[in-house]
Amino acid sequence: VDIVTQNGQVAFSVSDSGSGIPADEREKVLRRFYRGPNVAQTGSGLGLSIVARIAELHHAHIALNDSVLGGLRIDVVFPAKL
């Protein structure tokens, strides 16, 4: 977990060392109930859609990228002022 300020914005990032999410699936996983192909874990597919909605409500930008740990990095960047 990392929190940084830059150009008056606050960026909150979470990185993991899991299997990651393929680049072509990243926008899809932000949708409610979306479960990617070949997903063995159980769940309802709501976690990242909730993060995306919270970011939207706070006028923040969300991005999913590769993590230096080998998995996924999620960046949520909040604007300087609303």
mmCIF file of the N, C-alpha and C atoms, coordinates in Angstrom:
data_MODEL
# 
_entry.id   MODEL 
# 
loop_
_atom_site.group_PDB 
_atom_site.id 
_atom_site.type_symbol 
_atom_site.label_atom_id 
_atom_site.label_alt_id 
_atom_site.label_comp_id 
_atom_site.label_asym_id 
_atom_site.label_entity_id 
_atom_site.label_seq_id 
_atom_site.pdbx_PDB_ins_code 
_atom_site.Cartn_x 
_atom_site.Cartn_y 
_atom_site.Cartn_z 
_atom_site.occupancy 
_atom_site.B_iso_or_equiv 
_atom_site.pdbx_formal_charge 
_atom_site.auth_seq_id 
_atom_site.auth_comp_id 
_atom_site.auth_asym_id 
_atom_site.auth_atom_id 
_atom_site.pdbx_PDB_model_num 
ATOM 1   N N  . VAL A 1 1  ? 0.857   -1.160  0.000   1.00 0.00 ? 1  VAL A N  1 
ATOM 2   C CA . VAL A 1 1  ? 0.000   0.000   0.000   1.00 0.00 ? 1  VAL A CA 1 
ATOM 3   C C  . VAL A 1 1  ? 0.907   1.227   0.000   1.00 0.00 ? 1  VAL A C  1 
ATOM 4   N N  . ASP A 1 2  ? 0.539   2.202   -0.816  1.00 0.00 ? 2  ASP A N  1 
ATOM 5   C CA . ASP A 1 2  ? 1.356   3.407   -0.935  1.00 0.00 ? 2  ASP A CA 1 
ATOM 6   C C  . ASP A 1 2  ? 0.424   4.605   -1.104  1.00 0.00 ? 2  ASP A C  1 
ATOM 7   N N  . ILE A 1 3  ? 0.743   5.692   -0.439  1.00 0.00 ? 3  ILE A N  1 
ATOM 8   C CA . ILE A 1 3  ? 0.005   6.942   -0.596  1.00 0.00 ? 3  ILE A CA 1 
ATOM 9   C C  . ILE A 1 3  ? 1.026   8.033   -0.869  1.00 0.00 ? 3  ILE A C  1 
ATOM 10  N N  . VAL A 1 4  ? 0.834   8.749   -1.971  1.00 0.00 ? 4  VAL A N  1 
ATOM 11  C CA . VAL A 1 4  ? 1.738   9.840   -2.326  1.00 0.00 ? 4  VAL A CA 1 
ATOM 12  C C  . VAL A 1 4  ? 0.921   11.049  -2.769  1.00 0.00 ? 4  VAL A C  1 
ATOM 13  N N  . THR A 1 5  ? 1.523   12.218  -2.618  1.00 0.00 ? 5  THR A N  1 
ATOM 14  C CA . THR A 1 5  ? 0.919   13.436  -3.149  1.00 0.00 ? 5  THR A CA 1 
ATOM 15  C C  . THR A 1 5  ? 1.826   13.947  -4.262  1.00 0.00 ? 5  THR A C  1 
ATOM 16  N N  . GLN A 1 6  ? 1.190   14.394  -5.325  1.00 0.00 ? 6  GLN A N  1 
ATOM 17  C CA . GLN A 1 6  ? 1.938   14.919  -6.460  1.00 0.00 ? 6  GLN A CA 1 
ATOM 18  C C  . GLN A 1 6  ? 1.053   15.898  -7.202  1.00 0.00 ? 6  GLN A C  1 
ATOM 19  N N  . ASN A 1 7  ? 1.583   17.073  -7.473  1.00 0.00 ? 7  ASN A N  1 
ATOM 20  C CA . ASN A 1 7  ? 0.831   18.116  -8.175  1.00 0.00 ? 7  ASN A CA 1 
ATOM 21  C C  . ASN A 1 7  ? -0.506  18.401  -7.496  1.00 0.00 ? 7  ASN A C  1 
ATOM 22  N N  . GLY A 1 8  ? -0.530  18.327  -6.177  1.00 0.00 ? 8  GLY A N  1 
ATOM 23  C CA . GLY A 1 8  ? -1.743  18.602  -5.442  1.00 0.00 ? 8  GLY A CA 1 
ATOM 24  C C  . GLY A 1 8  ? -2.748  17.464  -5.427  1.00 0.00 ? 8  GLY A C  1 
ATOM 25  N N  . GLN A 1 9  ? -2.438  16.366  -6.066  1.00 0.00 ? 9  GLN A N  1 
ATOM 26  C CA . GLN A 1 9  ? -3.327  15.207  -6.073  1.00 0.00 ? 9  GLN A CA 1 
ATOM 27  C C  . GLN A 1 9  ? -2.816  14.180  -5.069  1.00 0.00 ? 9  GLN A C  1 
ATOM 28  N N  . VAL A 1 10 ? -3.718  13.327  -4.613  1.00 0.00 ? 10 VAL A N  1 
ATOM 29  C CA . VAL A 1 10 ? -3.350  12.239  -3.718  1.00 0.00 ? 10 VAL A CA 1 
ATOM 30  C C  . VAL A 1 10 ? -3.583  10.927  -4.453  1.00 0.00 ? 10 VAL A C  1 
ATOM 31  N N  . ALA A 1 11 ? -2.533  10.104  -4.503  1.00 0.00 ? 11 ALA A N  1 
ATOM 32  C CA . ALA A 1 11 ? -2.632  8.805   -5.170  1.00 0.00 ? 11 ALA A CA 1 
ATOM 33  C C  . ALA A 1 11 ? -2.520  7.706   -4.122  1.00 0.00 ? 11 ALA A C  1 
ATOM 34  N N  . PHE A 1 12 ? -3.503  6.826   -4.127  1.00 0.00 ? 12 PHE A N  1 
ATOM 35  C CA . PHE A 1 12 ? -3.552  5.671   -3.238  1.00 0.00 ? 12 PHE A CA 1 
ATOM 36  C C  . PHE A 1 12 ? -3.327  4.449   -4.113  1.00 0.00 ? 12 PHE A C  1 
ATOM 37  N N  . SER A 1 13 ? -2.304  3.652   -3.811  1.00 0.00 ? 13 SER A N  1 
ATOM 38  C CA . SER A 1 13 ? -1.977  2.490   -4.637  1.00 0.00 ? 13 SER A CA 1 
ATOM 39  C C  . SER A 1 13 ? -1.898  1.231   -3.789  1.00 0.00 ? 13 SER A C  1 
ATOM 40  N N  . VAL A 1 14 ? -2.382  0.129   -4.348  1.00 0.00 ? 14 VAL A N  1 
ATOM 41  C CA . VAL A 1 14 ? -2.278  -1.180  -3.711  1.00 0.00 ? 14 VAL A CA 1 
ATOM 42  C C  . VAL A 1 14 ? -1.669  -2.125  -4.731  1.00 0.00 ? 14 VAL A C  1 
ATOM 43  N N  . SER A 1 15 ? -0.593  -2.798  -4.336  1.00 0.00 ? 15 SER A N  1 
ATOM 44  C CA . SER A 1 15 ? 0.085   -3.758  -5.207  1.00 0.00 ? 15 SER A CA 1 
ATOM 45  C C  . SER A 1 15 ? 0.057   -5.131  -4.562  1.00 0.00 ? 15 SER A C  1 
ATOM 46  N N  . ASP A 1 16 ? -0.007  -6.180  -5.404  1.00 0.00 ? 16 ASP A N  1 
ATOM 47  C CA . ASP A 1 16 ? 0.067   -7.530  -4.871  1.00 0.00 ? 16 ASP A CA 1 
ATOM 48  C C  . ASP A 1 16 ? 0.982   -8.387  -5.743  1.00 0.00 ? 16 ASP A C  1 
ATOM 49  N N  . SER A 1 17 ? 1.230   -9.586  -5.277  1.00 0.00 ? 17 SER A N  1 
ATOM 50  C CA . SER A 1 17 ? 2.113   -10.508 -5.993  1.00 0.00 ? 17 SER A CA 1 
ATOM 51  C C  . SER A 1 17 ? 1.341   -11.692 -6.557  1.00 0.00 ? 17 SER A C  1 
ATOM 52  N N  . GLY A 1 18 ? 0.035   -11.526 -6.714  1.00 0.00 ? 18 GLY A N  1 
ATOM 53  C CA . GLY A 1 18 ? -0.803  -12.611 -7.223  1.00 0.00 ? 18 GLY A CA 1 
ATOM 54  C C  . GLY A 1 18 ? -0.616  -12.844 -8.708  1.00 0.00 ? 18 GLY A C  1 
ATOM 55  N N  . SER A 1 19 ? -1.597  -13.463 -9.303  1.00 0.00 ? 19 SER A N  1 
ATOM 56  C CA . SER A 1 19 ? -1.515  -13.823 -10.723 1.00 0.00 ? 19 SER A CA 1 
ATOM 57  C C  . SER A 1 19 ? -1.819  -12.649 -11.649 1.00 0.00 ? 19 SER A C  1 
ATOM 58  N N  . GLY A 1 20 ? -2.280  -11.534 -11.095 1.00 0.00 ? 20 GLY A N  1 
ATOM 59  C CA . GLY A 1 20 ? -2.562  -10.357 -11.910 1.00 0.00 ? 20 GLY A CA 1 
ATOM 60  C C  . GLY A 1 20 ? -3.827  -10.504 -12.734 1.00 0.00 ? 20 GLY A C  1 
ATOM 61  N N  . ILE A 1 21 ? -4.073  -9.516  -13.561 1.00 0.00 ? 21 ILE A N  1 
ATOM 62  C CA . ILE A 1 21 ? -5.224  -9.510  -14.473 1.00 0.00 ? 21 ILE A CA 1 
ATOM 63  C C  . ILE A 1 21 ? -4.688  -9.130  -15.842 1.00 0.00 ? 21 ILE A C  1 
ATOM 64  N N  . PRO A 1 22 ? -4.966  -9.938  -16.873 1.00 0.00 ? 22 PRO A N  1 
ATOM 65  C CA . PRO A 1 22 ? -4.483  -9.598  -18.216 1.00 0.00 ? 22 PRO A CA 1 
ATOM 66  C C  . PRO A 1 22 ? -4.962  -8.206  -18.627 1.00 0.00 ? 22 PRO A C  1 
ATOM 67  N N  . ALA A 1 23 ? -4.131  -7.494  -19.371 1.00 0.00 ? 23 ALA A N  1 
ATOM 68  C CA . ALA A 1 23 ? -4.436  -6.118  -19.774 1.00 0.00 ? 23 ALA A CA 1 
ATOM 69  C C  . ALA A 1 23 ? -5.793  -6.000  -20.457 1.00 0.00 ? 23 ALA A C  1 
ATOM 70  N N  . ASP A 1 24 ? -6.165  -6.977  -21.280 1.00 0.00 ? 24 ASP A N  1 
ATOM 71  C CA . ASP A 1 24 ? -7.437  -6.888  -22.003 1.00 0.00 ? 24 ASP A CA 1 
ATOM 72  C C  . ASP A 1 24 ? -8.652  -7.171  -21.123 1.00 0.00 ? 24 ASP A C  1 
ATOM 73  N N  . GLU A 1 25 ? -8.437  -7.592  -19.881 1.00 0.00 ? 25 GLU A N  1 
ATOM 74  C CA . GLU A 1 25 ? -9.537  -7.863  -18.951 1.00 0.00 ? 25 GLU A CA 1 
ATOM 75  C C  . GLU A 1 25 ? -9.716  -6.740  -17.921 1.00 0.00 ? 25 GLU A C  1 
ATOM 76  N N  . ARG A 1 26 ? -8.776  -5.831  -17.834 1.00 0.00 ? 26 ARG A N  1 
ATOM 77  C CA . ARG A 1 26 ? -8.750  -4.871  -16.724 1.00 0.00 ? 26 ARG A CA 1 
ATOM 78  C C  . ARG A 1 26 ? -9.958  -3.942  -16.686 1.00 0.00 ? 26 ARG A C  1 
ATOM 79  N N  . GLU A 1 27 ? -10.410 -3.442  -17.801 1.00 0.00 ? 27 GLU A N  1 
ATOM 80  C CA . GLU A 1 27 ? -11.599 -2.577  -17.783 1.00 0.00 ? 27 GLU A CA 1 
ATOM 81  C C  . GLU A 1 27 ? -12.847 -3.389  -17.453 1.00 0.00 ? 27 GLU A C  1 
ATOM 82  N N  . LYS A 1 28 ? -12.878 -4.635  -17.865 1.00 0.00 ? 28 LYS A N  1 
ATOM 83  C CA . LYS A 1 28 ? -14.046 -5.484  -17.621 1.00 0.00 ? 28 LYS A CA 1 
ATOM 84  C C  . LYS A 1 28 ? -14.220 -5.804  -16.143 1.00 0.00 ? 28 LYS A C  1 
ATOM 85  N N  . VAL A 1 29 ? -13.112 -5.984  -15.410 1.00 0.00 ? 29 VAL A N  1 
ATOM 86  C CA . VAL A 1 29 ? -13.227 -6.369  -14.002 1.00 0.00 ? 29 VAL A CA 1 
ATOM 87  C C  . VAL A 1 29 ? -13.768 -5.247  -13.130 1.00 0.00 ? 29 VAL A C  1 
ATOM 88  N N  . LEU A 1 30 ? -13.871 -4.045  -13.680 1.00 0.00 ? 30 LEU A N  1 
ATOM 89  C CA . LEU A 1 30 ? -14.460 -2.937  -12.936 1.00 0.00 ? 30 LEU A CA 1 
ATOM 90  C C  . LEU A 1 30 ? -15.987 -2.943  -13.009 1.00 0.00 ? 30 LEU A C  1 
ATOM 91  N N  . ARG A 1 31 ? -16.537 -3.839  -13.818 1.00 0.00 ? 31 ARG A N  1 
ATOM 92  C CA . ARG A 1 31 ? -17.999 -3.960  -13.941 1.00 0.00 ? 31 ARG A CA 1 
ATOM 93  C C  . ARG A 1 31 ? -18.540 -4.889  -12.858 1.00 0.00 ? 31 ARG A C  1 
ATOM 94  N N  . ARG A 1 32 ? -19.750 -4.618  -12.424 1.00 0.00 ? 32 ARG A N  1 
ATOM 95  C CA . ARG A 1 32 ? -20.392 -5.472  -11.415 1.00 0.00 ? 32 ARG A CA 1 
ATOM 96  C C  . ARG A 1 32 ? -20.597 -6.878  -11.952 1.00 0.00 ? 32 ARG A C  1 
ATOM 97  N N  . PHE A 1 33 ? -20.324 -7.843  -11.104 1.00 0.00 ? 33 PHE A N  1 
ATOM 98  C CA . PHE A 1 33 ? -20.558 -9.263  -11.333 1.00 0.00 ? 33 PHE A CA 1 
ATOM 99  C C  . PHE A 1 33 ? -19.703 -9.875  -12.441 1.00 0.00 ? 33 PHE A C  1 
ATOM 100 N N  . TYR A 1 34 ? -18.743 -9.133  -12.973 1.00 0.00 ? 34 TYR A N  1 
ATOM 101 C CA . TYR A 1 34 ? -17.887 -9.714  -14.019 1.00 0.00 ? 34 TYR A CA 1 
ATOM 102 C C  . TYR A 1 34 ? -16.899 -10.690 -13.394 1.00 0.00 ? 34 TYR A C  1 
ATOM 103 N N  . ARG A 1 35 ? -16.823 -11.864 -13.949 1.00 0.00 ? 35 ARG A N  1 
ATOM 104 C CA . ARG A 1 35 ? -15.858 -12.880 -13.539 1.00 0.00 ? 35 ARG A CA 1 
ATOM 105 C C  . ARG A 1 35 ? -15.073 -13.255 -14.787 1.00 0.00 ? 35 ARG A C  1 
ATOM 106 N N  . GLY A 1 36 ? -13.793 -13.086 -14.749 1.00 0.00 ? 36 GLY A N  1 
ATOM 107 C CA . GLY A 1 36 ? -12.951 -13.379 -15.907 1.00 0.00 ? 36 GLY A CA 1 
ATOM 108 C C  . GLY A 1 36 ? -12.949 -14.855 -16.253 1.00 0.00 ? 36 GLY A C  1 
ATOM 109 N N  . PRO A 1 37 ? -12.483 -15.168 -17.460 1.00 0.00 ? 37 PRO A N  1 
ATOM 110 C CA . PRO A 1 37 ? -12.405 -16.567 -17.866 1.00 0.00 ? 37 PRO A CA 1 
ATOM 111 C C  . PRO A 1 37 ? -11.366 -17.309 -17.021 1.00 0.00 ? 37 PRO A C  1 
ATOM 112 N N  . ASN A 1 38 ? -11.621 -18.559 -16.766 1.00 0.00 ? 38 ASN A N  1 
ATOM 113 C CA . ASN A 1 38 ? -10.690 -19.425 -16.025 1.00 0.00 ? 38 ASN A CA 1 
ATOM 114 C C  . ASN A 1 38 ? -10.422 -18.959 -14.598 1.00 0.00 ? 38 ASN A C  1 
ATOM 115 N N  . VAL A 1 39 ? -11.411 -18.310 -13.969 1.00 0.00 ? 39 VAL A N  1 
ATOM 116 C CA . VAL A 1 39 ? -11.264 -17.883 -12.578 1.00 0.00 ? 39 VAL A CA 1 
ATOM 117 C C  . VAL A 1 39 ? -11.711 -19.023 -11.681 1.00 0.00 ? 39 VAL A C  1 
ATOM 118 N N  . ALA A 1 40 ? -10.788 -19.514 -10.862 1.00 0.00 ? 40 ALA A N  1 
ATOM 119 C CA . ALA A 1 40 ? -11.087 -20.656 -10.005 1.00 0.00 ? 40 ALA A CA 1 
ATOM 120 C C  . ALA A 1 40 ? -11.623 -20.234 -8.636  1.00 0.00 ? 40 ALA A C  1 
ATOM 121 N N  . GLN A 1 41 ? -11.310 -19.018 -8.195  1.00 0.00 ? 41 GLN A N  1 
ATOM 122 C CA . GLN A 1 41 ? -11.740 -18.565 -6.885  1.00 0.00 ? 41 GLN A CA 1 
ATOM 123 C C  . GLN A 1 41 ? -13.243 -18.276 -6.878  1.00 0.00 ? 41 GLN A C  1 
ATOM 124 N N  . THR A 1 42 ? -13.834 -18.424 -5.703  1.00 0.00 ? 42 THR A N  1 
ATOM 125 C CA . THR A 1 42 ? -15.244 -18.102 -5.566  1.00 0.00 ? 42 THR A CA 1 
ATOM 126 C C  . THR A 1 42 ? -15.395 -16.611 -5.288  1.00 0.00 ? 42 THR A C  1 
ATOM 127 N N  . GLY A 1 43 ? -16.574 -16.114 -5.485  1.00 0.00 ? 43 GLY A N  1 
ATOM 128 C CA . GLY A 1 43 ? -16.869 -14.708 -5.224  1.00 0.00 ? 43 GLY A CA 1 
ATOM 129 C C  . GLY A 1 43 ? -17.936 -14.225 -6.173  1.00 0.00 ? 43 GLY A C  1 
ATOM 130 N N  . SER A 1 44 ? -18.428 -13.032 -5.907  1.00 0.00 ? 44 SER A N  1 
ATOM 131 C CA . SER A 1 44 ? -19.521 -12.517 -6.729  1.00 0.00 ? 44 SER A CA 1 
ATOM 132 C C  . SER A 1 44 ? -19.065 -11.485 -7.747  1.00 0.00 ? 44 SER A C  1 
ATOM 133 N N  . GLY A 1 45 ? -17.785 -11.111 -7.751  1.00 0.00 ? 45 GLY A N  1 
ATOM 134 C CA . GLY A 1 45 ? -17.305 -10.155 -8.726  1.00 0.00 ? 45 GLY A CA 1 
ATOM 135 C C  . GLY A 1 45 ? -17.738 -8.729  -8.436  1.00 0.00 ? 45 GLY A C  1 
ATOM 136 N N  . LEU A 1 46 ? -17.801 -8.360  -7.177  1.00 0.00 ? 46 LEU A N  1 
ATOM 137 C CA . LEU A 1 46 ? -18.228 -7.005  -6.809  1.00 0.00 ? 46 LEU A CA 1 
ATOM 138 C C  . LEU A 1 46 ? -17.106 -6.114  -6.298  1.00 0.00 ? 46 LEU A C  1 
ATOM 139 N N  . GLY A 1 47 ? -16.021 -6.662  -5.806  1.00 0.00 ? 47 GLY A N  1 
ATOM 140 C CA . GLY A 1 47 ? -14.979 -5.889  -5.143  1.00 0.00 ? 47 GLY A CA 1 
ATOM 141 C C  . GLY A 1 47 ? -14.461 -4.706  -5.931  1.00 0.00 ? 47 GLY A C  1 
ATOM 142 N N  . LEU A 1 48 ? -13.964 -4.941  -7.142  1.00 0.00 ? 48 LEU A N  1 
ATOM 143 C CA . LEU A 1 48 ? -13.400 -3.845  -7.924  1.00 0.00 ? 48 LEU A CA 1 
ATOM 144 C C  . LEU A 1 48 ? -14.469 -2.906  -8.459  1.00 0.00 ? 48 LEU A C  1 
ATOM 145 N N  . SER A 1 49 ? -15.680 -3.395  -8.656  1.00 0.00 ? 49 SER A N  1 
ATOM 146 C CA . SER A 1 49 ? -16.744 -2.483  -9.099  1.00 0.00 ? 49 SER A CA 1 
ATOM 147 C C  . SER A 1 49 ? -17.115 -1.518  -7.977  1.00 0.00 ? 49 SER A C  1 
ATOM 148 N N  . ILE A 1 50 ? -17.020 -1.966  -6.741  1.00 0.00 ? 50 ILE A N  1 
ATOM 149 C CA . ILE A 1 50 ? -17.270 -1.081  -5.601  1.00 0.00 ? 50 ILE A CA 1 
ATOM 150 C C  . ILE A 1 50 ? -16.164 -0.031  -5.514  1.00 0.00 ? 50 ILE A C  1 
ATOM 151 N N  . VAL A 1 51 ? -14.919 -0.434  -5.705  1.00 0.00 ? 51 VAL A N  1 
ATOM 152 C CA . VAL A 1 51 ? -13.803 0.516   -5.714  1.00 0.00 ? 51 VAL A CA 1 
ATOM 153 C C  . VAL A 1 51 ? -14.012 1.554   -6.814  1.00 0.00 ? 51 VAL A C  1 
ATOM 154 N N  . ALA A 1 52 ? -14.405 1.101   -8.002  1.00 0.00 ? 52 ALA A N  1 
ATOM 155 C CA . ALA A 1 52 ? -14.626 2.021   -9.126  1.00 0.00 ? 52 ALA A CA 1 
ATOM 156 C C  . ALA A 1 52 ? -15.750 3.011   -8.819  1.00 0.00 ? 52 ALA A C  1 
ATOM 157 N N  . ARG A 1 53 ? -16.798 2.550   -8.173  1.00 0.00 ? 53 ARG A N  1 
ATOM 158 C CA . ARG A 1 53 ? -17.915 3.442   -7.840  1.00 0.00 ? 53 ARG A CA 1 
ATOM 159 C C  . ARG A 1 53 ? -17.508 4.471   -6.789  1.00 0.00 ? 53 ARG A C  1 
ATOM 160 N N  . ILE A 1 54 ? -16.771 4.057   -5.791  1.00 0.00 ? 54 ILE A N  1 
ATOM 161 C CA . ILE A 1 54 ? -16.294 4.994   -4.771  1.00 0.00 ? 54 ILE A CA 1 
ATOM 162 C C  . ILE A 1 54 ? -15.383 6.036   -5.416  1.00 0.00 ? 54 ILE A C  1 
ATOM 163 N N  . ALA A 1 55 ? -14.506 5.594   -6.295  1.00 0.00 ? 55 ALA A N  1 
ATOM 164 C CA . ALA A 1 55 ? -13.623 6.539   -7.007  1.00 0.00 ? 55 ALA A CA 1 
ATOM 165 C C  . ALA A 1 55 ? -14.454 7.537   -7.805  1.00 0.00 ? 55 ALA A C  1 
ATOM 166 N N  . GLU A 1 56 ? -15.467 7.056   -8.501  1.00 0.00 ? 56 GLU A N  1 
ATOM 167 C CA . GLU A 1 56 ? -16.335 7.937   -9.292  1.00 0.00 ? 56 GLU A CA 1 
ATOM 168 C C  . GLU A 1 56 ? -17.026 8.974   -8.409  1.00 0.00 ? 56 GLU A C  1 
ATOM 169 N N  . LEU A 1 57 ? -17.544 8.550   -7.272  1.00 0.00 ? 57 LEU A N  1 
ATOM 170 C CA . LEU A 1 57 ? -18.236 9.466   -6.361  1.00 0.00 ? 57 LEU A CA 1 
ATOM 171 C C  . LEU A 1 57 ? -17.319 10.569  -5.831  1.00 0.00 ? 57 LEU A C  1 
ATOM 172 N N  . HIS A 1 58 ? -16.023 10.270  -5.768  1.00 0.00 ? 58 HIS A N  1 
ATOM 173 C CA . HIS A 1 58 ? -15.052 11.239  -5.257  1.00 0.00 ? 58 HIS A CA 1 
ATOM 174 C C  . HIS A 1 58 ? -14.262 11.912  -6.382  1.00 0.00 ? 58 HIS A C  1 
ATOM 175 N N  . HIS A 1 59 ? -14.755 11.770  -7.611  1.00 0.00 ? 59 HIS A N  1 
ATOM 176 C CA . HIS A 1 59 ? -14.127 12.376  -8.789  1.00 0.00 ? 59 HIS A CA 1 
ATOM 177 C C  . HIS A 1 59 ? -12.674 11.927  -8.951  1.00 0.00 ? 59 HIS A C  1 
ATOM 178 N N  . ALA A 1 60 ? -12.406 10.694  -8.558  1.00 0.00 ? 60 ALA A N  1 
ATOM 179 C CA . ALA A 1 60 ? -11.059 10.132  -8.653  1.00 0.00 ? 60 ALA A CA 1 
ATOM 180 C C  . ALA A 1 60 ? -10.930 9.300   -9.923  1.00 0.00 ? 60 ALA A C  1 
ATOM 181 N N  . HIS A 1 61 ? -9.707  9.059   -10.308 1.00 0.00 ? 61 HIS A N  1 
ATOM 182 C CA . HIS A 1 61 ? -9.395  8.240   -11.477 1.00 0.00 ? 61 HIS A CA 1 
ATOM 183 C C  . HIS A 1 61 ? -8.798  6.925   -10.977 1.00 0.00 ? 61 HIS A C  1 
ATOM 184 N N  . ILE A 1 62 ? -9.231  5.810   -11.557 1.00 0.00 ? 62 ILE A N  1 
ATOM 185 C CA . ILE A 1 62 ? -8.723  4.502   -11.165 1.00 0.00 ? 62 ILE A CA 1 
ATOM 186 C C  . ILE A 1 62 ? -8.003  3.878   -12.360 1.00 0.00 ? 62 ILE A C  1 
ATOM 187 N N  . ALA A 1 63 ? -6.871  3.243   -12.082 1.00 0.00 ? 63 ALA A N  1 
ATOM 188 C CA . ALA A 1 63 ? -6.105  2.571   -13.130 1.00 0.00 ? 63 ALA A CA 1 
ATOM 189 C C  . ALA A 1 63 ? -5.583  1.245   -12.596 1.00 0.00 ? 63 ALA A C  1 
ATOM 190 N N  . LEU A 1 64 ? -5.613  0.229   -13.432 1.00 0.00 ? 64 LEU A N  1 
ATOM 191 C CA . LEU A 1 64 ? -5.079  -1.084  -13.092 1.00 0.00 ? 64 LEU A CA 1 
ATOM 192 C C  . LEU A 1 64 ? -3.849  -1.319  -13.955 1.00 0.00 ? 64 LEU A C  1 
ATOM 193 N N  . ASN A 1 65 ? -2.752  -1.679  -13.305 1.00 0.00 ? 65 ASN A N  1 
ATOM 194 C CA . ASN A 1 65 ? -1.476  -1.851  -13.989 1.00 0.00 ? 65 ASN A CA 1 
ATOM 195 C C  . ASN A 1 65 ? -0.755  -3.076  -13.444 1.00 0.00 ? 65 ASN A C  1 
ATOM 196 N N  . ASP A 1 66 ? 0.369   -3.409  -14.066 1.00 0.00 ? 66 ASP A N  1 
ATOM 197 C CA . ASP A 1 66 ? 1.222   -4.477  -13.558 1.00 0.00 ? 66 ASP A CA 1 
ATOM 198 C C  . ASP A 1 66 ? 1.937   -3.983  -12.311 1.00 0.00 ? 66 ASP A C  1 
ATOM 199 N N  . SER A 1 67 ? 2.078   -4.857  -11.330 1.00 0.00 ? 67 SER A N  1 
ATOM 200 C CA . SER A 1 67 ? 2.780   -4.542  -10.096 1.00 0.00 ? 67 SER A CA 1 
ATOM 201 C C  . SER A 1 67 ? 4.242   -4.971  -10.212 1.00 0.00 ? 67 SER A C  1 
ATOM 202 N N  . VAL A 1 68 ? 5.129   -4.230  -9.585  1.00 0.00 ? 68 VAL A N  1 
ATOM 203 C CA . VAL A 1 68 ? 6.534   -4.646  -9.540  1.00 0.00 ? 68 VAL A CA 1 
ATOM 204 C C  . VAL A 1 68 ? 6.696   -5.928  -8.730  1.00 0.00 ? 68 VAL A C  1 
ATOM 205 N N  . LEU A 1 69 ? 5.667   -6.292  -7.961  1.00 0.00 ? 69 LEU A N  1 
ATOM 206 C CA . LEU A 1 69 ? 5.676   -7.533  -7.188  1.00 0.00 ? 69 LEU A CA 1 
ATOM 207 C C  . LEU A 1 69 ? 5.266   -8.735  -8.029  1.00 0.00 ? 69 LEU A C  1 
ATOM 208 N N  . GLY A 1 70 ? 4.847   -8.487  -9.271  1.00 0.00 ? 70 GLY A N  1 
ATOM 209 C CA . GLY A 1 70 ? 4.469   -9.572  -10.165 1.00 0.00 ? 70 GLY A CA 1 
ATOM 210 C C  . GLY A 1 70 ? 2.984   -9.726  -10.388 1.00 0.00 ? 70 GLY A C  1 
ATOM 211 N N  . GLY A 1 71 ? 2.164   -9.080  -9.605  1.00 0.00 ? 71 GLY A N  1 
ATOM 212 C CA . GLY A 1 71 ? 0.717   -9.197  -9.739  1.00 0.00 ? 71 GLY A CA 1 
ATOM 213 C C  . GLY A 1 71 ? 0.092   -7.945  -10.314 1.00 0.00 ? 71 GLY A C  1 
ATOM 214 N N  . LEU A 1 72 ? -0.883  -7.409  -9.600  1.00 0.00 ? 72 LEU A N  1 
ATOM 215 C CA . LEU A 1 72 ? -1.653  -6.255  -10.045 1.00 0.00 ? 72 LEU A CA 1 
ATOM 216 C C  . LEU A 1 72 ? -1.370  -5.056  -9.147  1.00 0.00 ? 72 LEU A C  1 
ATOM 217 N N  . ARG A 1 73 ? -1.371  -3.855  -9.741  1.00 0.00 ? 73 ARG A N  1 
ATOM 218 C CA . ARG A 1 73 ? -1.317  -2.614  -8.980  1.00 0.00 ? 73 ARG A CA 1 
ATOM 219 C C  . ARG A 1 73 ? -2.554  -1.807  -9.331  1.00 0.00 ? 73 ARG A C  1 
ATOM 220 N N  . ILE A 1 74 ? -3.269  -1.367  -8.311  1.00 0.00 ? 74 ILE A N  1 
ATOM 221 C CA . ILE A 1 74 ? -4.440  -0.520  -8.498  1.00 0.00 ? 74 ILE A CA 1 
ATOM 222 C C  . ILE A 1 74 ? -4.090  0.863   -7.980  1.00 0.00 ? 74 ILE A C  1 
ATOM 223 N N  . ASP A 1 75 ? -4.239  1.857   -8.840  1.00 0.00 ? 75 ASP A N  1 
ATOM 224 C CA . ASP A 1 75 ? -3.989  3.246   -8.466  1.00 0.00 ? 75 ASP A CA 1 
ATOM 225 C C  . ASP A 1 75 ? -5.307  3.992   -8.471  1.00 0.00 ? 75 ASP A C  1 
ATOM 226 N N  . VAL A 1 76 ? -5.589  4.697   -7.374  1.00 0.00 ? 76 VAL A N  1 
ATOM 227 C CA . VAL A 1 76 ? -6.743  5.571   -7.300  1.00 0.00 ? 76 VAL A CA 1 
ATOM 228 C C  . VAL A 1 76 ? -6.194  6.971   -7.026  1.00 0.00 ? 76 VAL A C  1 
ATOM 229 N N  . VAL A 1 77 ? -6.418  7.896   -7.975  1.00 0.00 ? 77 VAL A N  1 
ATOM 230 C CA . VAL A 1 77 ? -5.871  9.241   -7.871  1.00 0.00 ? 77 VAL A CA 1 
ATOM 231 C C  . VAL A 1 77 ? -7.018  10.213  -7.647  1.00 0.00 ? 77 VAL A C  1 
ATOM 232 N N  . PHE A 1 78 ? -6.932  10.885  -6.501  1.00 0.00 ? 78 PHE A N  1 
ATOM 233 C CA . PHE A 1 78 ? -7.963  11.841  -6.114  1.00 0.00 ? 78 PHE A CA 1 
ATOM 234 C C  . PHE A 1 78 ? -7.544  13.244  -6.546  1.00 0.00 ? 78 PHE A C  1 
ATOM 235 N N  . PRO A 1 79 ? -8.489  14.051  -7.027  1.00 0.00 ? 79 PRO A N  1 
ATOM 236 C CA . PRO A 1 79 ? -8.154  15.405  -7.470  1.00 0.00 ? 79 PRO A CA 1 
ATOM 237 C C  . PRO A 1 79 ? -7.749  16.280  -6.296  1.00 0.00 ? 79 PRO A C  1 
ATOM 238 N N  . ALA A 1 80 ? -7.034  17.366  -6.644  1.00 0.00 ? 80 ALA A N  1 
ATOM 239 C CA . ALA A 1 80 ? -6.573  18.303  -5.612  1.00 0.00 ? 80 ALA A CA 1 
ATOM 240 C C  . ALA A 1 80 ? -7.741  18.938  -4.887  1.00 0.00 ? 80 ALA A C  1 
ATOM 241 N N  . LYS A 1 81 ? -8.751  19.363  -5.640  1.00 0.00 ? 81 LYS A N  1 
ATOM 242 C CA . LYS A 1 81 ? -9.947  19.998  -5.063  1.00 0.00 ? 81 LYS A CA 1 
ATOM 243 C C  . LYS A 1 81 ? -11.161 19.522  -5.827  1.00 0.00 ? 81 LYS A C  1 
ATOM 244 N N  . LEU A 1 82 ? -12.281 19.500  -5.151  1.00 0.00 ? 82 LEU A N  1 
ATOM 245 C CA . LEU A 1 82 ? -13.548 19.132  -5.801  1.00 0.00 ? 82 LEU A CA 1 
ATOM 246 C C  . LEU A 1 82 ? -14.284 20.379  -6.228  1.00 0.00 ? 82 LEU A C  1 
# 
